[in-house]
Amino acid sequence: MPDSLLATAWLDATLWLTAAAIFGLLLLSAFFSASETALTAASRGKLRAQADKGSRGAATALEVKQDDERMIGALLLGNNVVNITAASLATAVMTRVFGATGVAVATLAMTLLVLVFGEVLPKTVAITIPESAAARVAPFVRLLMWLFGPVIGLIGGLVRGVLGLFGVRTDPNRHVLSVHEEIAGAIALGHSAGAMEKEDRDRLLGALDLAHRTVSEIMRHRSQIEMVDADRQPAEIIAQVLASPHTRLPVFRGADDNILGVIHAKELLRSMDRLLRSEHGDWAALRDLDVLEVAMPPYFVPKTTPLDEQMRQFLRRHTHFALVIDEYGALQGLITLEDILEEIVGEITDELDVRKDRAIEKTETGDYLVDGTLAIRTLNRALDWDLPDDKATTMAGLVIHEARMIPEAGAVFDLHKFRVEVVGKEGNRLTRLRVRPLGSDSSPVH
């Protein structure tokens, strides 16, 4: 066979083999791109749900995502190797066929092929079904992570070193710490998209926030606590307990800081019943009633206790009532299991509760009259506002904190995109406030 024919045959064979190799490398490029997108975009929650149902692929995907630094390193290493190899092969062949212009032809052709078939197309498919795709590719990616382990380790060390020069530190617990924000963001997004009602959003976010809020933020302040004086006459104590809307009342003697117990209305009635049914029982026998014998021992908790921990303590101790103290042991307020549950489900009332309808009143001008003791979180939840509650718990506390003083009635402040007017004041307490968002259609506050 003449040399020219041999050269032509060799060139044809080389061209087809190279084309096949480039095609195979493009498939690998597509796999790496799709795997990166799928494993990055896949929801850990959905993968966990699938894994709990028996999906091995989902369980493997969760395992792979735990070490995302090695995962991304393996995928990027593989993707770059195959893309560079494919480009080199195409350049070699095109240079032989077209001469010097082959470099430009190869660059144009490979850019188009890699962009369409190695990047956009596989990533579009992967982002459409991220959890399903992640479950399918995870076993192969785990194998790649093992094969490329030493190289990835060197690359990871180099990357951390370079980031360290700029003061950037990687946190191995970032996924654990971001779970709350991820769930809260998904809930907020669902509400904004119309897939979730406001009440459902508030309940879910309320449950999530229990671990990040403390007893002091929702407790009833000591100035609002109704107490029983143990030195009063039994008839007076009975009348007070029966007239109170509360089931449990702290019992003190001398100073109201000296809490000796907590009396339950039902236990008091049982004690009254025993005295009246005794051999010489009559109404005069109630004079022998000792309220401290009826009272339960007080349960004290620090004001810094997280709400989720306090709820667990309530359930563990089979009690619903605790007195809150500060670091010096001084009484600060009280908290009940119902108070914590209200942070999740909203206000809980029964036929004996004091009505709180006037805590938030909308006026004809569109302003809102609110109690000074109203919790900022409650106002935000009711009106979907965003007043800050990190520096103060109540509306009166927020005004005093921002004003750096105790303002007089009639004072007006612009606070965090809201206009607040002090409407009522008793002593040093701000009892009533007028609030409206700045820029609303309501008339100015005078």
Contacts in CASP RR format, 6 or more apart in sequence:
PFRMAT RR
TARGET T0000
AUTHOR 0000-0000-0000
METHOD contacts of the structure
MODEL  1
MPDSLLATAWLDATLWLTAAAIFGLLLLSAFFSASETALTAASRGKLRAQ
ADKGSRGAATALEVKQDDERMIGALLLGNNVVNITAASLATAVMTRVFGA
TGVAVATLAMTLLVLVFGEVLPKTVAITIPESAAARVAPFVRLLMWLFGP
VIGLIGGLVRGVLGLFGVRTDPNRHVLSVHEEIAGAIALGHSAGAMEKED
RDRLLGALDLAHRTVSEIMRHRSQIEMVDADRQPAEIIAQVLASPHTRLP
VFRGADDNILGVIHAKELLRSMDRLLRSEHGDWAALRDLDVLEVAMPPYF
VPKTTPLDEQMRQFLRRHTHFALVIDEYGALQGLITLEDILEEIVGEITD
ELDVRKDRAIEKTETGDYLVDGTLAIRTLNRALDWDLPDDKATTMAGLVI
HEARMIPEAGAVFDLHKFRVEVVGKEGNRLTRLRVRPLGSDSSPVH
1 9 0 8 1.000
11 96 0 8 1.000
11 97 0 8 1.000
14 93 0 8 1.000
14 96 0 8 1.000
15 93 0 8 1.000
15 97 0 8 1.000
18 89 0 8 1.000
18 90 0 8 1.000
18 92 0 8 1.000
18 93 0 8 1.000
19 93 0 8 1.000
21 86 0 8 1.000
21 89 0 8 1.000
22 86 0 8 1.000
22 89 0 8 1.000
22 90 0 8 1.000
22 110 0 8 1.000
22 113 0 8 1.000
25 82 0 8 1.000
25 83 0 8 1.000
25 85 0 8 1.000
25 86 0 8 1.000
25 89 0 8 1.000
26 82 0 8 1.000
26 86 0 8 1.000
26 113 0 8 1.000
26 114 0 8 1.000
26 117 0 8 1.000
26 118 0 8 1.000
28 78 0 8 1.000
28 82 0 8 1.000
29 79 0 8 1.000
29 82 0 8 1.000
29 83 0 8 1.000
29 86 0 8 1.000
29 114 0 8 1.000
29 117 0 8 1.000
29 118 0 8 1.000
29 119 0 8 1.000
30 117 0 8 1.000
30 118 0 8 1.000
30 121 0 8 1.000
30 122 0 8 1.000
31 122 0 8 1.000
31 137 0 8 1.000
31 140 0 8 1.000
32 75 0 8 1.000
32 76 0 8 1.000
32 78 0 8 1.000
32 79 0 8 1.000
32 82 0 8 1.000
33 79 0 8 1.000
33 118 0 8 1.000
33 119 0 8 1.000
33 122 0 8 1.000
33 123 0 8 1.000
33 126 0 8 1.000
34 122 0 8 1.000
34 123 0 8 1.000
34 125 0 8 1.000
34 126 0 8 1.000
34 133 0 8 1.000
34 137 0 8 1.000
35 75 0 8 1.000
35 126 0 8 1.000
35 133 0 8 1.000
35 134 0 8 1.000
35 137 0 8 1.000
35 140 0 8 1.000
35 141 0 8 1.000
36 72 0 8 1.000
36 75 0 8 1.000
36 76 0 8 1.000
36 79 0 8 1.000
36 123 0 8 1.000
37 122 0 8 1.000
37 123 0 8 1.000
37 126 0 8 1.000
37 127 0 8 1.000
37 130 0 8 1.000
37 133 0 8 1.000
38 126 0 8 1.000
38 127 0 8 1.000
38 129 0 8 1.000
38 130 0 8 1.000
38 131 0 8 1.000
38 133 0 8 1.000
38 134 0 8 1.000
38 137 0 8 1.000
39 61 0 8 1.000
39 64 0 8 1.000
39 65 0 8 1.000
39 68 0 8 1.000
39 71 0 8 1.000
39 75 0 8 1.000
39 134 0 8 1.000
39 137 0 8 1.000
39 138 0 8 1.000
39 141 0 8 1.000
40 68 0 8 1.000
40 72 0 8 1.000
41 126 0 8 1.000
41 127 0 8 1.000
41 130 0 8 1.000
42 61 0 8 1.000
42 65 0 8 1.000
42 130 0 8 1.000
42 131 0 8 1.000
42 133 0 8 1.000
42 134 0 8 1.000
43 130 0 8 1.000
43 131 0 8 1.000
44 62 0 8 1.000
44 65 0 8 1.000
44 175 0 8 1.000
44 179 0 8 1.000
44 182 0 8 1.000
46 131 0 8 1.000
47 58 0 8 1.000
47 59 0 8 1.000
47 61 0 8 1.000
47 62 0 8 1.000
47 65 0 8 1.000
47 131 0 8 1.000
47 134 0 8 1.000
47 135 0 8 1.000
48 58 0 8 1.000
48 62 0 8 1.000
50 57 0 8 1.000
50 58 0 8 1.000
50 131 0 8 1.000
50 135 0 8 1.000
51 57 0 8 1.000
51 58 0 8 1.000
51 59 0 8 1.000
51 62 0 8 1.000
55 135 0 8 1.000
57 135 0 8 1.000
57 136 0 8 1.000
57 138 0 8 1.000
57 139 0 8 1.000
58 131 0 8 1.000
58 134 0 8 1.000
58 135 0 8 1.000
58 138 0 8 1.000
60 135 0 8 1.000
60 138 0 8 1.000
60 139 0 8 1.000
60 142 0 8 1.000
61 131 0 8 1.000
61 134 0 8 1.000
61 135 0 8 1.000
61 138 0 8 1.000
63 138 0 8 1.000
63 142 0 8 1.000
64 71 0 8 1.000
64 138 0 8 1.000
64 141 0 8 1.000
64 142 0 8 1.000
64 145 0 8 1.000
65 71 0 8 1.000
65 134 0 8 1.000
65 175 0 8 1.000
66 175 0 8 1.000
67 145 0 8 1.000
68 175 0 8 1.000
69 156 0 8 1.000
69 170 0 8 1.000
70 145 0 8 1.000
70 149 0 8 1.000
70 152 0 8 1.000
70 153 0 8 1.000
71 141 0 8 1.000
71 145 0 8 1.000
73 148 0 8 1.000
73 152 0 8 1.000
73 155 0 8 1.000
73 156 0 8 1.000
74 141 0 8 1.000
74 144 0 8 1.000
74 145 0 8 1.000
74 147 0 8 1.000
74 148 0 8 1.000
74 149 0 8 1.000
74 152 0 8 1.000
75 141 0 8 1.000
75 144 0 8 1.000
77 148 0 8 1.000
77 151 0 8 1.000
77 152 0 8 1.000
77 155 0 8 1.000
78 144 0 8 1.000
78 148 0 8 1.000
83 114 0 8 1.000
86 110 0 8 1.000
86 114 0 8 1.000
87 106 0 8 1.000
87 107 0 8 1.000
87 110 0 8 1.000
87 114 0 8 1.000
90 106 0 8 1.000
90 109 0 8 1.000
90 110 0 8 1.000
91 102 0 8 1.000
91 103 0 8 1.000
91 106 0 8 1.000
91 107 0 8 1.000
91 110 0 8 1.000
93 106 0 8 1.000
94 102 0 8 1.000
94 103 0 8 1.000
94 105 0 8 1.000
94 106 0 8 1.000
94 109 0 8 1.000
95 102 0 8 1.000
95 103 0 8 1.000
95 106 0 8 1.000
98 105 0 8 1.000
125 133 0 8 1.000
126 133 0 8 1.000
145 152 0 8 1.000
160 170 0 8 1.000
163 169 0 8 1.000
163 170 0 8 1.000
171 177 0 8 1.000
180 208 0 8 1.000
180 211 0 8 1.000
180 212 0 8 1.000
183 208 0 8 1.000
184 205 0 8 1.000
184 208 0 8 1.000
187 196 0 8 1.000
187 201 0 8 1.000
187 204 0 8 1.000
187 205 0 8 1.000
187 208 0 8 1.000
188 201 0 8 1.000
188 205 0 8 1.000
190 196 0 8 1.000
190 201 0 8 1.000
191 197 0 8 1.000
191 198 0 8 1.000
191 200 0 8 1.000
191 201 0 8 1.000
198 384 0 8 1.000
202 346 0 8 1.000
202 381 0 8 1.000
203 344 0 8 1.000
203 345 0 8 1.000
203 346 0 8 1.000
206 343 0 8 1.000
206 344 0 8 1.000
207 344 0 8 1.000
209 307 0 8 1.000
209 343 0 8 1.000
210 306 0 8 1.000
210 307 0 8 1.000
210 308 0 8 1.000
210 311 0 8 1.000
210 340 0 8 1.000
210 343 0 8 1.000
210 344 0 8 1.000
211 306 0 8 1.000
211 307 0 8 1.000
211 308 0 8 1.000
212 306 0 8 1.000
213 306 0 8 1.000
213 307 0 8 1.000
213 343 0 8 1.000
214 303 0 8 1.000
214 304 0 8 1.000
214 305 0 8 1.000
214 306 0 8 1.000
214 307 0 8 1.000
215 301 0 8 1.000
215 302 0 8 1.000
215 303 0 8 1.000
215 304 0 8 1.000
215 305 0 8 1.000
215 306 0 8 1.000
215 307 0 8 1.000
215 310 0 8 1.000
215 322 0 8 1.000
215 324 0 8 1.000
215 335 0 8 1.000
216 303 0 8 1.000
216 304 0 8 1.000
216 324 0 8 1.000
216 332 0 8 1.000
216 393 0 8 1.000
217 307 0 8 1.000
217 375 0 8 1.000
217 377 0 8 1.000
217 389 0 8 1.000
217 393 0 8 1.000
218 307 0 8 1.000
218 335 0 8 1.000
218 339 0 8 1.000
218 340 0 8 1.000
218 342 0 8 1.000
218 343 0 8 1.000
218 375 0 8 1.000
218 377 0 8 1.000
218 393 0 8 1.000
219 303 0 8 1.000
219 324 0 8 1.000
219 332 0 8 1.000
219 333 0 8 1.000
219 334 0 8 1.000
219 335 0 8 1.000
219 339 0 8 1.000
220 333 0 8 1.000
220 334 0 8 1.000
220 335 0 8 1.000
220 339 0 8 1.000
221 332 0 8 1.000
221 333 0 8 1.000
221 373 0 8 1.000
222 256 0 8 1.000
222 331 0 8 1.000
222 332 0 8 1.000
222 333 0 8 1.000
222 334 0 8 1.000
224 373 0 8 1.000
225 250 0 8 1.000
225 333 0 8 1.000
225 334 0 8 1.000
226 244 0 8 1.000
226 246 0 8 1.000
226 249 0 8 1.000
227 249 0 8 1.000
227 250 0 8 1.000
227 251 0 8 1.000
227 252 0 8 1.000
227 256 0 8 1.000
228 237 0 8 1.000
228 240 0 8 1.000
228 241 0 8 1.000
228 249 0 8 1.000
228 250 0 8 1.000
228 251 0 8 1.000
228 252 0 8 1.000
228 263 0 8 1.000
228 291 0 8 1.000
229 237 0 8 1.000
229 251 0 8 1.000
229 252 0 8 1.000
229 253 0 8 1.000
229 254 0 8 1.000
230 251 0 8 1.000
230 252 0 8 1.000
230 253 0 8 1.000
230 260 0 8 1.000
230 291 0 8 1.000
230 292 0 8 1.000
231 253 0 8 1.000
231 254 0 8 1.000
232 240 0 8 1.000
233 287 0 8 1.000
234 286 0 8 1.000
234 287 0 8 1.000
234 288 0 8 1.000
234 289 0 8 1.000
234 291 0 8 1.000
235 286 0 8 1.000
235 287 0 8 1.000
237 268 0 8 1.000
237 289 0 8 1.000
237 291 0 8 1.000
238 268 0 8 1.000
238 272 0 8 1.000
238 286 0 8 1.000
238 289 0 8 1.000
240 249 0 8 1.000
241 249 0 8 1.000
241 263 0 8 1.000
241 265 0 8 1.000
241 268 0 8 1.000
242 265 0 8 1.000
244 265 0 8 1.000
245 352 0 8 1.000
245 353 0 8 1.000
245 354 0 8 1.000
247 264 0 8 1.000
247 265 0 8 1.000
247 266 0 8 1.000
248 262 0 8 1.000
248 263 0 8 1.000
248 264 0 8 1.000
248 265 0 8 1.000
248 320 0 8 1.000
248 321 0 8 1.000
248 336 0 8 1.000
249 262 0 8 1.000
249 263 0 8 1.000
249 265 0 8 1.000
250 259 0 8 1.000
250 261 0 8 1.000
250 262 0 8 1.000
250 263 0 8 1.000
250 298 0 8 1.000
250 323 0 8 1.000
250 334 0 8 1.000
251 259 0 8 1.000
251 260 0 8 1.000
251 261 0 8 1.000
251 262 0 8 1.000
251 263 0 8 1.000
251 291 0 8 1.000
251 292 0 8 1.000
251 295 0 8 1.000
252 258 0 8 1.000
252 259 0 8 1.000
252 260 0 8 1.000
253 260 0 8 1.000
256 331 0 8 1.000
257 330 0 8 1.000
257 331 0 8 1.000
259 298 0 8 1.000
259 323 0 8 1.000
259 331 0 8 1.000
260 292 0 8 1.000
260 295 0 8 1.000
260 298 0 8 1.000
261 292 0 8 1.000
261 295 0 8 1.000
261 296 0 8 1.000
261 297 0 8 1.000
261 298 0 8 1.000
262 295 0 8 1.000
262 296 0 8 1.000
262 297 0 8 1.000
262 298 0 8 1.000
262 299 0 8 1.000
262 321 0 8 1.000
262 323 0 8 1.000
263 291 0 8 1.000
263 294 0 8 1.000
263 295 0 8 1.000
263 296 0 8 1.000
264 294 0 8 1.000
264 296 0 8 1.000
267 294 0 8 1.000
267 295 0 8 1.000
267 296 0 8 1.000
268 291 0 8 1.000
268 294 0 8 1.000
271 289 0 8 1.000
271 293 0 8 1.000
271 294 0 8 1.000
272 286 0 8 1.000
272 289 0 8 1.000
275 281 0 8 1.000
275 285 0 8 1.000
275 286 0 8 1.000
275 288 0 8 1.000
275 289 0 8 1.000
276 282 0 8 1.000
276 283 0 8 1.000
276 285 0 8 1.000
276 286 0 8 1.000
278 285 0 8 1.000
298 323 0 8 1.000
299 317 0 8 1.000
299 319 0 8 1.000
299 321 0 8 1.000
299 322 0 8 1.000
299 323 0 8 1.000
300 322 0 8 1.000
300 323 0 8 1.000
300 324 0 8 1.000
300 325 0 8 1.000
300 329 0 8 1.000
301 310 0 8 1.000
301 313 0 8 1.000
301 322 0 8 1.000
301 323 0 8 1.000
301 324 0 8 1.000
301 325 0 8 1.000
301 335 0 8 1.000
302 324 0 8 1.000
302 325 0 8 1.000
302 326 0 8 1.000
302 327 0 8 1.000
303 324 0 8 1.000
303 325 0 8 1.000
303 326 0 8 1.000
303 332 0 8 1.000
305 313 0 8 1.000
307 340 0 8 1.000
307 343 0 8 1.000
310 322 0 8 1.000
310 335 0 8 1.000
310 340 0 8 1.000
311 337 0 8 1.000
311 340 0 8 1.000
313 322 0 8 1.000
314 320 0 8 1.000
314 322 0 8 1.000
314 337 0 8 1.000
314 340 0 8 1.000
315 337 0 8 1.000
320 336 0 8 1.000
320 337 0 8 1.000
320 338 0 8 1.000
321 334 0 8 1.000
321 335 0 8 1.000
321 336 0 8 1.000
321 337 0 8 1.000
322 334 0 8 1.000
322 335 0 8 1.000
322 336 0 8 1.000
323 331 0 8 1.000
323 333 0 8 1.000
323 334 0 8 1.000
324 331 0 8 1.000
324 332 0 8 1.000
324 333 0 8 1.000
324 334 0 8 1.000
324 335 0 8 1.000
325 331 0 8 1.000
325 332 0 8 1.000
326 332 0 8 1.000
338 348 0 8 1.000
341 348 0 8 1.000
342 348 0 8 1.000
343 377 0 8 1.000
346 381 0 8 1.000
347 356 0 8 1.000
349 355 0 8 1.000
349 356 0 8 1.000
358 371 0 8 1.000
359 370 0 8 1.000
359 371 0 8 1.000
359 374 0 8 1.000
359 378 0 8 1.000
360 368 0 8 1.000
360 369 0 8 1.000
360 370 0 8 1.000
360 374 0 8 1.000
360 379 0 8 1.000
360 382 0 8 1.000
360 383 0 8 1.000
361 368 0 8 1.000
361 369 0 8 1.000
361 370 0 8 1.000
362 368 0 8 1.000
362 369 0 8 1.000
363 369 0 8 1.000
363 434 0 8 1.000
365 442 0 8 1.000
365 443 0 8 1.000
366 436 0 8 1.000
366 440 0 8 1.000
366 441 0 8 1.000
366 442 0 8 1.000
367 434 0 8 1.000
367 435 0 8 1.000
367 436 0 8 1.000
367 442 0 8 1.000
367 445 0 8 1.000
368 383 0 8 1.000
368 434 0 8 1.000
368 435 0 8 1.000
368 436 0 8 1.000
369 423 0 8 1.000
369 432 0 8 1.000
369 433 0 8 1.000
369 434 0 8 1.000
369 435 0 8 1.000
370 379 0 8 1.000
370 395 0 8 1.000
370 432 0 8 1.000
370 433 0 8 1.000
370 434 0 8 1.000
370 435 0 8 1.000
371 395 0 8 1.000
371 431 0 8 1.000
371 432 0 8 1.000
371 433 0 8 1.000
372 394 0 8 1.000
372 395 0 8 1.000
372 396 0 8 1.000
372 397 0 8 1.000
372 429 0 8 1.000
372 430 0 8 1.000
372 431 0 8 1.000
372 432 0 8 1.000
372 433 0 8 1.000
373 394 0 8 1.000
373 395 0 8 1.000
373 396 0 8 1.000
373 431 0 8 1.000
374 394 0 8 1.000
374 395 0 8 1.000
375 389 0 8 1.000
375 393 0 8 1.000
375 394 0 8 1.000
375 395 0 8 1.000
376 387 0 8 1.000
376 388 0 8 1.000
376 389 0 8 1.000
376 392 0 8 1.000
376 393 0 8 1.000
376 394 0 8 1.000
376 395 0 8 1.000
376 398 0 8 1.000
377 389 0 8 1.000
377 393 0 8 1.000
379 385 0 8 1.000
379 387 0 8 1.000
379 395 0 8 1.000
379 435 0 8 1.000
380 386 0 8 1.000
380 387 0 8 1.000
380 389 0 8 1.000
385 418 0 8 1.000
385 437 0 8 1.000
386 416 0 8 1.000
387 395 0 8 1.000
387 398 0 8 1.000
387 415 0 8 1.000
387 416 0 8 1.000
387 418 0 8 1.000
388 398 0 8 1.000
388 416 0 8 1.000
389 398 0 8 1.000
391 398 0 8 1.000
391 401 0 8 1.000
392 398 0 8 1.000
392 400 0 8 1.000
392 401 0 8 1.000
395 420 0 8 1.000
395 430 0 8 1.000
395 433 0 8 1.000
395 435 0 8 1.000
396 429 0 8 1.000
396 430 0 8 1.000
396 431 0 8 1.000
396 433 0 8 1.000
397 430 0 8 1.000
398 415 0 8 1.000
399 407 0 8 1.000
399 413 0 8 1.000
399 415 0 8 1.000
399 420 0 8 1.000
399 422 0 8 1.000
399 430 0 8 1.000
399 433 0 8 1.000
400 406 0 8 1.000
400 407 0 8 1.000
400 430 0 8 1.000
402 413 0 8 1.000
402 415 0 8 1.000
403 411 0 8 1.000
403 413 0 8 1.000
406 428 0 8 1.000
406 430 0 8 1.000
407 413 0 8 1.000
407 422 0 8 1.000
407 430 0 8 1.000
408 422 0 8 1.000
408 425 0 8 1.000
409 422 0 8 1.000
409 423 0 8 1.000
409 424 0 8 1.000
409 425 0 8 1.000
410 421 0 8 1.000
410 422 0 8 1.000
410 423 0 8 1.000
411 421 0 8 1.000
411 422 0 8 1.000
412 419 0 8 1.000
412 420 0 8 1.000
412 421 0 8 1.000
412 422 0 8 1.000
412 445 0 8 1.000
413 419 0 8 1.000
413 420 0 8 1.000
413 421 0 8 1.000
414 420 0 8 1.000
414 438 0 8 1.000
417 437 0 8 1.000
417 438 0 8 1.000
418 435 0 8 1.000
418 436 0 8 1.000
418 437 0 8 1.000
418 438 0 8 1.000
419 435 0 8 1.000
419 436 0 8 1.000
419 437 0 8 1.000
419 438 0 8 1.000
419 444 0 8 1.000
419 445 0 8 1.000
420 433 0 8 1.000
420 434 0 8 1.000
420 435 0 8 1.000
421 433 0 8 1.000
421 434 0 8 1.000
421 435 0 8 1.000
421 445 0 8 1.000
422 430 0 8 1.000
422 432 0 8 1.000
422 433 0 8 1.000
423 432 0 8 1.000
423 433 0 8 1.000
423 434 0 8 1.000
424 430 0 8 1.000
424 431 0 8 1.000
424 432 0 8 1.000
424 433 0 8 1.000
425 431 0 8 1.000
434 445 0 8 1.000
436 442 0 8 1.000
436 445 0 8 1.000
END
